[in-house]
Amino acid sequence: MKTKLILVLFLIINYSFAQNKTFKDNQFNWTMNVPEGCTIIKPKAWLKEKNKENTAKGYEIENEDNSKIIVVMSFDSLNYFVAYRDFDLKKSSAFLNLKKNMKEIHSKGQKITGNNSNEKVKIANLEFNKVKFDYNFPDKSYICTEVYGAFINQKVFTVYVQYSDKQKGAQLIENLEKSTFQ
């Protein structure tokens, strides 16, 4: 009897740890599964790391107010997901640095090919505006940024996804699309 109880307890614990991690935000009543292999990073740690990278490259410092970052999920420095509340993307250092990087490559006479698209998508019965930027670089590398935005509970909800690995990007996007807002 004791061994059966221990076995059942072991199976329950194993089952619990095998489940996907879930992120919940009360402000938007939002729930999203965190992709396997993806780490949730605290906003202050994220900004500190980004500022370290930006300073080394001579780019602008990220100055987004920590309170505006809801969550950061990251596989690595090129494949990540950041959700914001009431965020002005026109003032985002991430976009300004991407633009500066593009100009730098262009000034060296290298050609960047890419596509931009705008569309409306449904996530949990809410309509989001989606903007996607695909870039192919001369060295055959690739980077994509996707921005999703919606007005929820009288606040702007924005998601910025960047990926260089299409499989990791697909995981981040799929989990966003399967997330719920109640």
N, C-alpha and C positions, 0 to 999 in steps of 0.2 A: 504494500500500500504506500509506504514511504517513497519507494523508487518511482511509482506512478505519479505521485504528487510532484516530485522533483522533476520528472520528465515533462509533465504538463507545464510547470512553471518555466522550465528551460525553453520550451516551444513558444510560450507566450512572450517571453523576453526576446527571443530571436525574431519573432514575427514583428514585434514593436520596433526593433532596431532596423529591420529590413525595409520598413515603410519609408516613403519619401519624407523629407523634412518639409514643414509647412511654415510659411511666413504669414502673419496676420497683422493687419493694420486697422485699428478701431476708427480712425478719423474718416476713412472712406468705406468702412465695413468691407474691406478687401482681403481676400485669402488667395494665396498662390503657393503651389508646390515649388520647392527649390530643386532644380535639376541635380541629378546624381553627379558628384564630383565638383559641384559648384559650392563656393563658400560665401556666407553672409559676412560682410565687413562693416564695422561701425563707421558711420559717416565721418567722424573726426579722423580716424585712421586712414580712410579713403582719401580725404582731402590732403592729409599730410603726405601720403605716398605720391599722389598726383603732383603736388607742389614740388616735391623732391625731383620727380621726373622732369617737370616743366622747367625748373631752375637749371638743371643740367643741360637742357636743350636750348635755353635762352628764351623760352616761351613765357607767356603770361601766367601769373599765379591764379589758381582756382580761388575765387572769392565768394562762391555761393554760400549763403547762410546755412550753417549746419541744420538748423531747424527745418529747412525746406527739403532736405534729403530724407526720404522715407526709408529707403533700403538700398543697399548696394549688394549685388550678387555677382561673384566673379569666378571665372575659371582661371584666368590669368590676366596680365595687363592689356591684352588685345581682345579679350572676349569677356564682356561684362554687361551688366544690366543695372541701371540706376533709375529709381522712381522718385519723383519730386512732387511737392504740392506747391501751388502758386509760384511757379518758376517761369522766368522770362528767358527763353532760349536765345533771343537775340543778344543778350548780354553774357551768354555762357562762354567761359574760357575754353571749354571743350571744342565748340564750333570755331572760335577764333583761332585756336591752335591748329585745327584741321585745315582751315583756310590758309594760314601762314605756311604750313607744311606743303600744301598744294602749290602755292606761289614759289616756294623754294625749289621744288622739283621742276616746275615749269621754267624757272629762270636758268636752270642748268641745261635747257634745251631738250629735256625729256618729255615725252608725251604720256599723258594720263588719259585713259579712256574710262568712261563711266556712264551710268544711267541714273536719272532721277525720276521718281514717280510720286504722285500724290493720289490717295484714295481714301474712301471711308470704309471702315471695317467694324464689325459687331464683335464685342467681347462681353459676355454675360448680359446680353440684350441691351447693352449701351453702345451708342455710336461714337467711335473714335476717329479722329483724323490721323492718317498715317502718312509720313513722308519717309521715303527711302532713298539713300544715296549709295550707289555701288561704285567703287574705284578699283581699276586694275593698273598697277604700276609697271614701269619698264622692266623691273627686275622679276616680273611675273608674280609678285605678291599681290594680295587682294585685301581690301578692307570694305566693310559695309557698316553704315549707320542707319538705324531705323528709329524714328521718333513717333510716339503715339501720344495723342492728347485728347482729353475729354473734360467736360464741365460736370463735376459730380459733387453733390451735397453743397452747392454754391461755392465750390473751390475748383481750381484748375488742377487736374491730375495729369502728369506728364511722365512718360517713360522714355529713356534714352538707352538704346541697345547698340553696342558696337561689337563687331566680330570680324576676325580674319579667318576663322575656321568655320566653314559653312555648317558643319554638323553641330558644333557648339552653339552657333547662332540659332539654328533650327530648334534646338532644345529650349533655349531661352524664350524664343517667340512662341513655341508650342505651349509652354507653361503659362505664359502671359495670356494666350488665347483661351486656355482652359481655366483661368482664374475666375473667381466669383466676386461680385459686389452685391451686397444685400441691403 
